[in-house]
Amino acid sequence: MASFWARVWIVAAVTVTLATCLEGKFTHSAYLDPAREKYFLQWRLDADTITFRASVATLGYVGFGISPNGDMIGSDIVTGFVTDHGDTFCYDRYASARTTPTIDASQDWRLEASGENGTHTFLQFSRNLVLCDSTDRTIKAGTTRVIWAYHNQDPQHDTALMYHGETRGARSLMLLDVPQNREMPDDVQTIDLLNTYSVMKKQTVYWYRGFKVPDFGGKRHIIAFEPVLQPGHEGMIHHMDLYTCLKDVDPDMYDGVQHARHSRDFPEDWHSCKIRLVAWEVGGEGIYYPEKAGLSVGGPDDPTFFLMETHYNNPQHKTGIVDRSGLRVLYTSELRQHDLGYMQLGMEVARTLIIPPGSQAFVTAGTCYPDCLEKAMEEESIEKIHVIGVHFHTHLAGRKMKMRHVRNGVELPWIRNDGNFDFNFQQTVSLQKEVEVLKGDYLIVECTYNTTDRRKVTYGGLSTEEEMCFGHILHYPNMKLRRCKSNPHKASYLTALGATEVTFSAAENDYVPIQPRHMAGKTIQKLLHSIDWDENTRQTFQTQQRTGNTSVTCMKKDTSVEAYHQGDIEVCRKPPFAT
């Protein structure tokens, strides 16, 4: 590159300066290779156009693409490089195989700026969100899988590319979401809530540690949470959740106490700690609340005890490691306008979440019914709540998630939709526009699963091989309702399998068929193991569980669980935009 610096250093300096100036105008950024921090991407959204700026630690070519699933095949790709003479070559490409991507006949990626210095290549390019070219990919709201690559040398000519080798990868990003406000007030303070966990050989461990909430000297607002991940342990931490409790728990007794779930010494008091304050998932960033709201601590009715849950995933069965990861709490004495509330929607973690094997797109739904929501609002004289953020959660089989909103039999625009959900990237997202939820509204969380690689039924459960279907909402004003969820009733499943008459068996402590005779007395688990699943059976099973009776959880901060049965709702029309 010596000739480049000798002959066109002034041009390069101008280009790099331009790129540096443009840097301040970008609203989002991320390292696409967070472990190495060699490929830094910035981006911004302008109406129907998105602009990217890639800063990569190479003096060779740079590649970037929009992928359907994190794989090269089917990706919409742009490649570019700056020559020794300062010329830039940039091409719109597509990949139909794992080989050199083809140059697209329609060049829809637009180069806006480029340059090199002694260590990095800078490329700035833009494109429309929606393109009519069949080889391009539309960029949608929700999770986008991007791929990246680079080489340490320039190609021999403008259209050539050499194999990139190991300098490649994929990452999930929320390209179109509202940027988080990370500007902190001058008086911001922090508390670190950290584990001291000696890693067990088991693959799945839910680890809990108690923390006494310090005396803040009065009410404060928590305005952000950040993950504190011990270097090298990022891959073993699936999620970290912070809870408060339904009962009064002695904070002095349990401060610093740690236990695995289901251990003999697990405190009975901790079973009431079901009020989730924050949820961080693998691949996510920190959570920074909008300027108008914060989580209240230090006030007369605020929690005095936190319980942190960490899901450790250890498929290699490593031992001899101590993990000290956790959560950082950022708080301020400059109180914001509203106290935040946090509510969990969707389905309870239970064996009544059942997904047949071989399913391409099996849909489950958990409903927050008006009975629960309206009662909670009336008890606190609240006419409506404002939803400002959403957090989705499933496990490995999850592919899509959606939060639907129904009022007076009419489906309103979805509160949140992620048609490309990624288990390894689960982030709390601020909404582009606040959503008002009124008394009488339904809130429905739909999860779509793919189990084509499984031969057995997948049940709801805690391990990553089992499944969950959650949708958490951040809202104001705060209220005591913490869970508003539903699961299919077991009688509905039995009906789907052919039962014509069902009863509760005290001997089995479960629902069983009476008729037909060949099914009599058998539990749902026994019947499921004998099914020869085909597409018709899967579809019948899905339809019945979504339209039959449900068991509903309506859990408030200061009451026990209320459970009852309720039929499915009717939606008068489809959503007002294409699915």
Residue pairs with C-beta under 8 A, 6 or more apart in sequence:
1 59
1 84
1 116
1 118
3 84
3 85
4 12
4 83
4 84
4 85
4 86
4 116
5 12
5 118
7 85
7 86
8 85
8 86
11 86
12 86
12 115
12 116
12 117
15 86
15 113
15 114
15 115
15 122
16 115
16 116
16 117
16 122
18 113
18 115
19 53
19 55
19 113
19 114
19 115
19 122
19 124
22 53
22 113
22 124
23 42
23 53
25 44
26 42
26 43
26 44
26 51
26 53
27 43
27 44
27 45
27 179
28 42
28 43
28 44
28 173
28 175
28 179
29 40
29 41
29 42
29 43
30 40
30 41
30 171
30 173
31 37
31 38
31 39
31 40
31 41
32 39
32 40
32 41
32 146
32 148
32 169
32 171
33 39
33 148
33 169
33 171
34 171
35 234
38 56
38 57
38 58
38 150
38 167
39 54
39 55
39 56
39 57
39 148
39 150
40 54
40 55
40 56
41 52
41 53
41 54
41 55
41 64
41 146
41 148
42 52
42 53
42 55
43 50
43 51
43 52
43 53
43 175
44 50
44 51
45 175
45 176
48 128
48 129
48 130
49 126
49 127
49 128
49 129
50 126
50 127
50 128
50 129
50 139
50 175
50 176
51 112
51 124
51 125
51 126
52 64
52 124
52 125
52 126
53 113
53 122
53 123
53 124
54 62
54 64
54 121
54 122
54 123
54 124
54 125
54 148
55 120
55 121
55 122
56 62
56 120
56 121
56 123
56 150
57 119
57 120
58 120
58 121
58 150
58 151
58 152
58 167
59 116
59 119
59 120
59 121
59 152
59 153
59 154
60 81
60 121
60 150
60 151
60 152
60 153
60 154
61 79
61 80
61 81
61 150
61 151
61 153
61 154
61 155
61 161
61 162
62 79
62 80
62 81
62 121
62 123
62 149
62 150
63 77
63 78
63 79
63 101
63 147
63 148
63 149
63 150
63 161
63 164
63 168
64 77
64 78
64 79
64 146
64 147
64 148
65 72
65 75
65 76
65 77
65 78
65 95
65 101
65 146
65 147
65 148
66 75
66 76
66 77
66 137
66 139
66 144
66 145
66 146
66 147
67 74
67 75
67 137
67 145
67 146
67 147
67 170
68 74
68 75
68 137
68 145
68 420
69 145
69 420
70 145
70 147
70 170
70 172
70 422
71 147
71 170
72 95
72 98
72 101
72 147
73 95
73 96
73 97
73 98
74 95
74 96
74 137
75 94
75 95
75 101
75 137
75 147
76 92
76 94
76 135
76 136
76 137
77 92
77 93
77 94
77 95
77 101
77 147
78 90
78 91
78 92
78 93
78 109
78 125
78 127
79 90
79 91
79 93
79 101
79 161
80 88
80 89
80 90
80 91
80 111
80 114
80 123
80 125
81 88
81 89
81 121
81 154
81 155
82 88
82 114
82 115
82 116
82 121
82 154
83 89
83 154
84 154
88 111
88 114
88 123
89 158
89 159
90 109
90 111
90 114
90 123
90 125
91 103
91 104
91 107
91 109
91 159
92 103
92 104
92 106
92 107
92 108
92 109
92 136
93 101
93 102
93 103
93 104
94 101
94 102
94 104
94 135
94 136
95 101
95 102
96 102
100 161
101 161
102 135
103 159
104 133
104 135
104 136
106 131
106 133
106 135
106 136
108 127
108 128
108 131
108 133
108 136
109 125
109 126
109 127
110 125
110 126
110 127
111 123
111 124
111 125
112 124
112 125
112 126
113 122
113 123
113 124
114 121
114 122
114 123
114 124
115 121
115 122
116 122
121 150
127 136
129 138
129 139
129 140
129 176
130 138
130 139
131 137
131 138
139 175
139 176
140 176
140 419
140 420
141 176
141 177
141 417
141 418
142 174
142 176
142 416
142 417
142 418
142 419
142 420
142 421
143 172
143 173
143 174
143 418
143 420
143 421
143 422
143 425
144 172
144 173
144 174
144 175
144 176
144 420
145 170
145 171
145 172
145 420
145 422
146 170
146 171
146 172
146 173
146 175
147 168
147 169
147 170
148 168
148 169
148 170
148 171
149 164
149 167
149 168
149 169
150 164
150 167
150 168
151 161
151 162
151 163
151 164
151 165
151 167
152 167
153 162
155 161
155 162
171 425
172 283
172 420
172 422
172 424
172 425
173 425
174 427
174 429
177 429
177 430
177 432
178 429
178 430
178 431
178 432
180 285
180 286
180 287
180 288
180 430
181 288
181 290
181 291
182 224
182 286
182 288
184 223
184 224
184 330
184 332
185 223
185 332
185 334
187 332
187 333
187 334
188 223
188 330
188 331
188 332
189 330
189 331
189 332
190 328
190 329
190 330
190 331
191 214
191 328
191 329
191 331
192 228
192 326
192 327
192 328
192 329
193 209
193 211
193 242
193 306
193 308
193 326
193 327
193 328
193 329
194 228
194 324
194 325
194 326
195 207
195 209
195 258
195 308
195 310
195 323
195 324
195 325
195 326
196 209
196 258
196 322
196 323
196 324
197 207
197 258
197 310
197 312
197 322
197 323
197 324
198 321
198 322
199 236
199 312
199 314
199 318
199 319
199 320
199 321
199 322
199 323
200 260
200 312
200 314
200 319
201 314
201 317
201 318
201 319
202 314
202 317
203 313
203 314
203 315
203 317
203 463
204 311
204 312
204 313
204 314
204 462
204 463
204 464
205 260
205 261
205 311
205 312
205 314
206 260
206 261
206 309
206 310
206 311
206 312
206 462
207 258
207 259
207 260
207 261
207 309
207 310
207 311
207 312
208 258
208 259
208 260
208 261
208 266
208 270
208 307
208 308
208 309
208 310
209 256
209 257
209 258
209 307
209 308
209 310
209 326
210 249
210 251
210 254
210 255
210 256
210 257
210 258
210 270
210 305
210 306
210 307
210 308
211 255
211 256
211 305
211 306
211 307
211 308
212 251
212 252
212 254
212 255
212 304
212 305
213 251
213 297
213 298
213 302
213 303
213 304
213 305
213 306
215 298
216 297
216 298
216 331
217 298
218 298
218 299
218 333
219 296
219 297
219 298
219 299
219 302
219 335
220 296
220 297
220 298
220 331
220 332
220 333
220 335
221 294
221 295
221 296
221 297
221 331
221 332
221 334
221 335
221 336
221 339
222 289
222 294
222 295
222 296
222 297
222 329
222 330
222 331
223 288
223 289
223 294
223 330
223 331
223 332
223 336
224 286
224 287
224 288
224 289
224 329
224 330
225 242
225 278
225 280
225 286
225 287
225 327
225 328
225 329
225 330
226 286
226 287
226 327
226 328
226 330
227 240
227 280
227 284
227 285
227 286
227 325
227 327
227 328
228 325
228 326
228 327
228 328
229 237
229 325
230 323
230 324
230 325
233 321
233 323
233 325
236 312
236 313
236 314
236 318
236 323
237 282
237 310
237 311
237 312
237 313
237 323
237 325
238 281
238 282
238 311
238 312
238 313
238 464
239 279
239 280
239 281
239 282
239 309
239 310
239 311
239 393
239 426
240 280
240 308
240 309
240 310
240 311
240 325
240 326
240 327
241 276
241 278
241 279
241 280
241 308
241 309
242 276
242 277
242 278
242 306
242 307
242 308
242 309
242 327
243 273
243 274
243 275
243 276
243 277
243 306
243 307
243 308
243 309
244 273
244 275
244 277
244 303
244 305
244 306
244 307
245 269
245 270
245 272
245 273
245 274
245 275
245 303
245 305
245 307
246 272
246 273
246 274
246 275
246 557
246 558
246 560
247 269
247 272
249 269
249 270
249 272
249 273
249 304
249 305
250 269
250 305
251 304
251 305
254 267
254 269
254 270
254 305
257 267
259 265
259 266
259 267
259 270
260 266
261 462
270 307
273 305
273 307
274 482
274 483
274 555
275 303
275 342
275 482
275 557
276 342
276 344
276 472
276 482
277 295
277 306
277 342
278 287
278 295
278 327
278 342
279 391
279 393
279 428
279 472
280 287
280 327
280 428
281 391
281 393
281 425
281 426
281 427
282 423
282 424
282 425
282 426
283 422
283 424
283 425
283 426
283 427
284 425
284 426
284 427
284 428
285 427
286 328
287 428
289 295
289 340
289 389
289 474
290 388
290 389
290 430
291 336
292 336
292 337
292 338
292 476
293 336
293 337
293 338
293 339
293 340
293 388
293 474
293 476
294 331
294 332
294 335
294 336
294 338
294 339
294 340
295 339
295 340
295 342
296 302
296 339
296 340
296 478
297 303
297 331
308 326
308 327
310 325
310 326
311 462
312 323
313 464
338 476
338 477
338 478
339 476
339 477
339 478
340 474
340 475
340 476
340 478
341 385
341 474
341 475
341 476
341 477
341 478
341 479
341 481
342 472
342 473
342 474
342 475
342 482
343 472
343 473
343 475
343 481
343 482
343 483
343 484
344 470
344 471
344 472
344 482
344 483
344 484
344 485
345 366
345 368
345 403
345 443
345 445
345 470
345 471
345 472
345 473
345 484
345 485
346 366
346 445
346 447
346 468
346 469
346 470
346 471
346 485
347 353
347 364
347 365
347 366
347 445
347 447
347 460
347 468
347 469
347 470
347 485
347 486
347 487
348 366
348 460
348 483
348 485
348 487
348 553
349 460
349 461
349 462
349 468
350 460
350 487
351 459
351 460
351 461
351 525
352 460
352 487
352 488
352 489
352 490
352 493
352 551
353 364
353 459
353 460
353 467
353 468
353 469
353 487
354 457
354 458
354 459
354 460
354 488
354 493
354 524
354 528
354 541
354 545
355 362
355 364
355 397
355 449
355 451
355 457
355 458
355 459
355 467
356 362
356 451
356 457
356 531
356 533
356 537
356 538
356 541
357 451
357 454
357 455
357 456
357 457
357 458
357 533
358 451
358 452
358 454
358 455
358 533
358 538
359 449
359 450
359 451
359 452
359 538
360 450
360 452
361 399
361 400
361 448
361 449
361 450
362 448
362 449
362 450
362 451
362 538
362 542
363 446
363 447
363 448
363 449
363 542
363 546
364 446
364 447
364 449
364 469
364 488
364 542
364 545
364 546
365 444
365 445
365 446
365 447
365 546
366 444
366 445
366 469
366 471
366 485
366 486
366 487
367 442
367 443
367 444
367 445
367 485
367 486
367 550
367 552
367 568
367 569
368 442
368 443
368 444
368 484
368 485
368 486
369 442
369 484
369 486
369 552
369 566
369 569
370 439
370 440
370 441
370 442
371 552
371 554
371 564
371 566
372 481
372 484
372 552
372 554
372 562
373 437
373 439
373 441
373 443
373 481
373 484
374 439
374 440
375 554
376 382
376 479
376 480
376 481
376 484
376 554
376 556
377 383
377 384
377 385
377 439
377 479
378 439
379 480
380 479
380 480
382 477
382 479
383 438
383 439
384 436
384 437
384 438
384 439
385 436
385 437
385 475
385 476
385 477
385 479
386 434
386 435
386 436
386 437
386 475
386 476
387 415
387 431
387 434
387 435
387 436
387 437
387 473
387 474
387 475
388 430
388 431
388 434
388 474
388 475
388 476
389 428
389 429
389 430
389 431
389 473
389 474
390 403
390 415
390 416
390 428
390 429
390 431
390 471
390 472
390 473
390 474
391 426
391 427
391 428
391 429
391 470
391 471
391 472
391 473
391 474
392 401
392 403
392 416
392 418
392 421
392 426
392 445
392 470
392 471
392 472
393 426
393 468
393 469
393 470
393 471
393 472
394 401
394 421
394 423
394 447
394 449
394 467
394 468
394 469
394 470
395 423
395 463
395 464
395 465
395 466
395 467
395 468
396 423
396 464
396 465
397 449
397 450
397 451
397 454
397 458
397 467
398 421
398 423
398 447
398 448
398 449
398 467
398 469
399 420
399 421
399 448
399 449
399 450
400 418
400 419
400 420
400 421
400 446
400 447
400 448
401 416
401 417
401 418
401 421
401 445
401 446
401 447
401 448
401 469
401 471
402 414
402 416
402 417
402 418
402 445
402 446
402 448
403 414
403 415
403 416
403 417
403 443
403 444
403 445
403 446
403 471
403 473
404 411
404 414
404 415
404 442
404 443
404 444
404 445
404 446
404 575
405 411
405 412
405 413
405 414
405 415
405 435
405 437
405 441
405 442
405 443
405 444
406 412
406 441
406 442
406 444
406 569
406 571
407 438
407 440
407 441
407 442
408 440
409 570
409 571
409 572
410 571
410 572
410 573
411 571
411 572
411 573
411 574
411 575
411 576
412 576
413 575
413 576
413 577
414 575
415 431
415 435
415 443
415 473
416 429
416 431
416 471
423 464
428 472
428 474
437 443
437 475
442 569
443 471
443 473
443 484
444 569
445 469
445 470
445 471
447 467
447 469
449 458
449 467
451 458
457 528
457 529
458 465
458 466
458 467
459 466
459 467
460 466
460 467
460 468
460 469
460 487
461 467
480 556
480 557
480 558
481 554
481 555
481 556
481 557
482 555
482 556
482 557
483 553
483 554
483 555
484 553
484 554
484 555
485 552
485 553
486 550
486 551
486 552
486 553
486 566
487 550
487 551
487 553
488 545
488 546
488 548
488 549
488 550
488 551
489 511
489 548
489 549
489 550
489 551
489 565
490 510
490 511
490 524
491 499
491 502
491 511
491 548
491 549
492 544
492 545
492 548
492 549
492 550
493 524
493 541
493 544
493 545
493 548
494 502
494 511
494 512
494 513
494 519
494 524
494 527
495 502
495 544
495 548
496 540
496 541
496 543
496 544
496 545
496 548
497 519
497 524
497 527
497 528
497 531
497 541
498 516
498 519
499 513
499 514
499 515
499 516
499 519
500 513
500 515
500 516
501 513
501 514
501 515
502 511
502 512
502 513
502 514
503 511
503 512
503 514
504 510
504 511
504 512
505 511
505 512
505 521
505 523
508 521
508 523
510 523
510 524
511 523
511 524
512 520
512 521
512 522
512 523
513 519
513 520
513 521
513 522
514 520
519 527
531 537
546 568
547 568
548 567
548 568
549 565
549 566
549 567
550 565
550 566
550 567
550 568
551 563
551 564
551 565
552 562
552 563
552 564
552 565
552 566
553 561
553 562
553 563
554 561
554 562
554 563
555 561
555 562
